[in-house]
Amino acid sequence: MIVVITGRPGVGKSTVFNRVVSRLKDLGLKIYGFYCPEVREGSRRIGFKIIDIHTNDQGWLAISMDKAIQMGFNRYSKRIGRYFVVYDEAKTIGINALRRIYSDPNGILGIDEIGPMELSIDELRKEIISAIMKSNKAILVVHRNLSDRDIIDIFKRRNALFYTVLESNREFIHDEIVKMFVNISTM
Ligand SMILES: Nc1ncnc2c1ncn2[C@@H]1O[C@H](COP(=O)(O)OP(=O)(O)OP(=O)(O)O)[C@@H](O)[C@H]1O
């Protein structure tokens, strides 16, 4: 079962993802993958981290251009909007986090999010695709404008269940998703 969470920017997708992951962990289920929270300095967003859900290992996914210059950062490469992607760091954390799923057939793959920054790292993109293809259960947050044909095709082949987060359902949509994972995990 593949669950895909989508919705407009800022509507609460990550909040839903975090609620589901935390409830499933409380119930004793294992989640493997990564999430990418924004990092703020005051009101300014200076970048995004990439964090391994299972181990909490973390590194930079991307750093804003002004912050990168200020930090003398030299590990960044591609530019996405006003951010530099921190290629090697994000690749290592992301790939290691995803590969953990292969050692636990009952594990649930969790990724927040599959977006332009994550997909700009070619090796990480490939690992995301194999992890989705090989895992029995997954909860994935995707950018509303996801256009990656390979990923869209896997969603179609695996009959992914799409949940669109809206202001009107964001307080309870996680309950429904948790119930589905619990049902298939106890079958
Ligand atoms: N159920 C909710 N009720 C009230 N505020 C919420 C709710 N869910 C999220 N928010 C607030 O909305 C903001 C964005 O939430 P969140 O990061 O979960 O959204 P997102 O859709 O993942 O955003 P992005 O598109 O930037 O990844 C946060 O400040 C969060 O506290």
The ligand as an SDF file (V2000), in Angstrom:
LIG
                    3D

 31 33  0  0  0  0  0  0  0  0999 V2000
   -3.9630   21.3570   11.3730 N   0  0  0  0  0  0  0  0  0  0  0  0
   -3.3600   22.5690   11.4330 C   0  0  0  0  0  0  0  0  0  0  0  0
   -3.9490   23.6060   12.0580 N   0  0  0  0  0  0  0  0  0  0  0  0
   -3.3510   24.8010   12.1280 C   0  0  0  0  0  0  0  0  0  0  0  0
   -2.1460   25.0960   11.6000 N   0  0  0  0  0  0  0  0  0  0  0  0
   -1.5150   24.1220   10.9490 C   0  0  0  0  0  0  0  0  0  0  0  0
   -2.0870   22.8030   10.8190 C   0  0  0  0  0  0  0  0  0  0  0  0
   -1.2330   22.0360   10.1060 N   0  0  0  0  0  0  0  0  0  0  0  0
   -0.1800   22.8440    9.8090 C   0  0  0  0  0  0  0  0  0  0  0  0
   -0.3450   24.0750   10.3190 N   0  0  0  0  0  0  0  0  0  0  0  0
    0.6050   25.1850   10.2170 C   0  0  0  0  0  0  0  0  0  0  0  0
    0.7950   25.5310    8.8560 O   0  0  0  0  0  0  0  0  0  0  0  0
    2.1870   25.7630    8.5850 C   0  0  0  0  0  0  0  0  0  0  0  0
    2.6580   24.8500    7.4840 C   0  0  0  0  0  0  0  0  0  0  0  0
    2.5500   23.4930    7.9160 O   0  0  0  0  0  0  0  0  0  0  0  0
    3.3520   22.3270    7.2170 P   0  0  0  0  0  0  0  0  0  0  0  0
    4.8120   22.6110    7.2070 O   0  0  0  0  0  0  0  0  0  0  0  0
    2.8680   21.0590    7.8210 O   0  0  0  0  0  0  0  0  0  0  0  0
    2.7910   22.4760    5.7190 O   0  0  0  0  0  0  0  0  0  0  0  0
    3.3400   21.8640    4.3690 P   0  0  0  0  0  0  0  0  0  0  0  0
    2.1350   21.7030    3.4910 O   0  0  0  0  0  0  0  0  0  0  0  0
    4.1360   20.6560    4.6370 O   0  0  0  0  0  0  0  0  0  0  0  0
    4.2630   23.0190    3.8630 O   0  0  0  0  0  0  0  0  0  0  0  0
    5.3270   23.0360    2.6290 P   0  0  0  0  0  0  0  0  0  0  0  0
    4.5050   23.0750    1.3950 O   0  0  0  0  0  0  0  0  0  0  0  0
    6.0760   24.3040    2.8780 O   0  0  0  0  0  0  0  0  0  0  0  0
    6.1520   21.7960    2.7720 O   0  0  0  0  0  0  0  0  0  0  0  0
    2.9330   25.5330    9.8960 C   0  0  0  0  0  0  0  0  0  0  0  0
    3.1790   26.7800   10.4930 O   0  0  0  0  0  0  0  0  0  0  0  0
    1.9730   24.7190   10.7260 C   0  0  0  0  0  0  0  0  0  0  0  0
    2.1220   24.9830   12.1040 O   0  0  0  0  0  0  0  0  0  0  0  0
  1  2  1  0
  2  3  1  0
  2  7  2  0
  3  4  2  0
  4  5  1  0
  5  6  2  0
  6  7  1  0
  6 10  1  0
  7  8  1  0
  8  9  2  0
  9 10  1  0
 10 11  1  0
 11 12  1  0
 11 30  1  0
 12 13  1  0
 13 14  1  0
 13 28  1  0
 14 15  1  0
 15 16  1  0
 16 17  2  0
 16 18  1  0
 16 19  1  0
 19 20  1  0
 20 21  2  0
 20 22  1  0
 20 23  1  0
 23 24  1  0
 24 25  2  0
 24 26  1  0
 24 27  1  0
 28 29  1  0
 28 30  1  0
 30 31  1  0
M  END
$$$$
